[in-house]
Amino acid sequence: MSLQSTGKIGEEIARKHLLSLGYTIKAQNYRDRFGELDIVAKKGNTLYFCEVKTRVGDLHGKPYEAVTGRKLQHIQRVAQAYLLQNTIKNCKLSVQVISIELFPDYRIKELKMYEVV
């Protein structure tokens, strides 16, 4: 399976996970000139900008380790564009990394959410 399809599988797993926890999905694969947000979700009074990283096995490290400072800057820029294009009022904002590690048969081995401070 290609890296792109592994990423899409991971995004769908993350979306379902967020829904099961009571989040509302506001956007998926939101794009603008600065890049892409994998998932924009809301729960309570907080809007979450989620970067989903998925790996099959741990040969290349944990998925969350692929989120660099430069990637976080891109996420922040795209999040700002999203906020400008949508009327968002009185919400706290959070950047989350959803790290998904799959077994070779694509069953979930580990799914963790990390808030980026």
C-alpha positions in Angstrom: 0.0 0.0 0.0 1.3 3.5 -0.8 2.2 6.2 1.8 -0.7 8.3 0.5 -3.3 5.5 1.0 -1.8 4.8 4.5 -2.3 8.5 5.3 -5.9 8.4 4.1 -6.6 5.3 6.2 -5.0 7.0 9.2 -7.2 10.2 8.7 -10.3 8.0 8.6 -9.3 6.2 11.8 -8.6 9.6 13.5 -12.0 11.0 12.3 -13.9 8.1 13.7 -11.9 8.2 16.9 -12.7 11.9 17.4 -16.4 11.4 16.6 -16.5 8.5 19.2 -15.1 11.0 21.8 -17.8 13.5 21.1 -16.0 15.9 18.8 -17.7 17.5 15.8 -15.7 17.5 12.6 -15.8 21.0 11.1 -13.4 20.3 8.1 -11.3 17.5 6.7 -8.4 18.1 4.3 -8.9 21.9 4.5 -6.5 23.5 2.0 -5.3 27.0 1.3 -2.2 28.5 -0.2 -0.1 27.8 3.0 -0.9 24.1 3.1 -3.4 21.6 4.5 -5.1 20.8 7.8 -5.9 17.2 8.1 -8.9 17.7 10.5 -10.5 20.7 12.1 -12.7 19.5 15.0 -14.6 21.1 17.8 -15.5 19.9 21.3 -17.1 22.1 23.9 -15.6 25.6 23.6 -12.3 24.5 21.9 -11.5 24.3 18.2 -8.8 21.7 17.4 -6.5 21.8 14.4 -5.4 18.1 14.0 -2.3 16.8 12.2 -2.7 13.1 11.6 0.5 11.0 11.3 0.3 7.3 10.4 2.9 4.6 10.2 2.8 0.9 9.5 5.1 -0.6 12.2 7.8 1.4 14.0 10.8 0.8 11.7 10.9 4.6 10.9 10.1 5.8 14.4 6.9 6.8 16.0 4.4 8.8 13.8 4.4 11.9 16.0 8.2 12.2 15.6 7.6 13.3 12.0 6.0 16.6 13.1 8.8 19.1 13.1 8.8 22.8 14.2 8.6 23.7 10.5 5.4 21.6 10.1 3.9 23.2 13.2 4.5 26.7 11.6 2.7 25.5 8.5 -0.2 24.3 10.6 -0.4 27.6 12.5 -0.5 29.6 9.2 -3.2 27.4 7.7 -5.1 27.6 11.0 -5.0 31.4 10.8 -6.4 31.3 7.2 -9.1 28.9 8.4 -10.1 31.3 11.2 -10.2 34.3 8.8 -12.4 32.4 6.3 -14.8 31.1 8.9 -16.7 33.0 11.6 -15.2 31.6 14.8 -16.0 33.4 18.0 -15.2 32.8 21.7 -13.3 29.6 21.1 -10.1 28.3 22.6 -7.7 27.0 20.0 -5.5 23.9 20.2 -3.1 22.1 17.8 -3.2 18.3 18.2 -1.1 15.6 16.7 -2.9 12.3 16.3 -0.3 9.6 16.1 -1.4 6.2 14.7 0.7 3.2 14.5 -0.7 0.2 12.5 0.2 -3.4 12.4 1.2 -4.7 8.9 -2.4 -5.9 8.4 -3.6 -2.3 9.1 -5.1 -3.1 12.5 -4.5 -0.3 15.1 -1.5 -0.9 17.3 -1.5 2.4 19.0 -3.5 5.7 18.7 -2.5 8.7 20.8 -3.3 12.3 20.8 -0.8 15.0 21.8 -1.5 18.6 22.4 1.2 20.8 21.0 2.0 23.7 23.3 
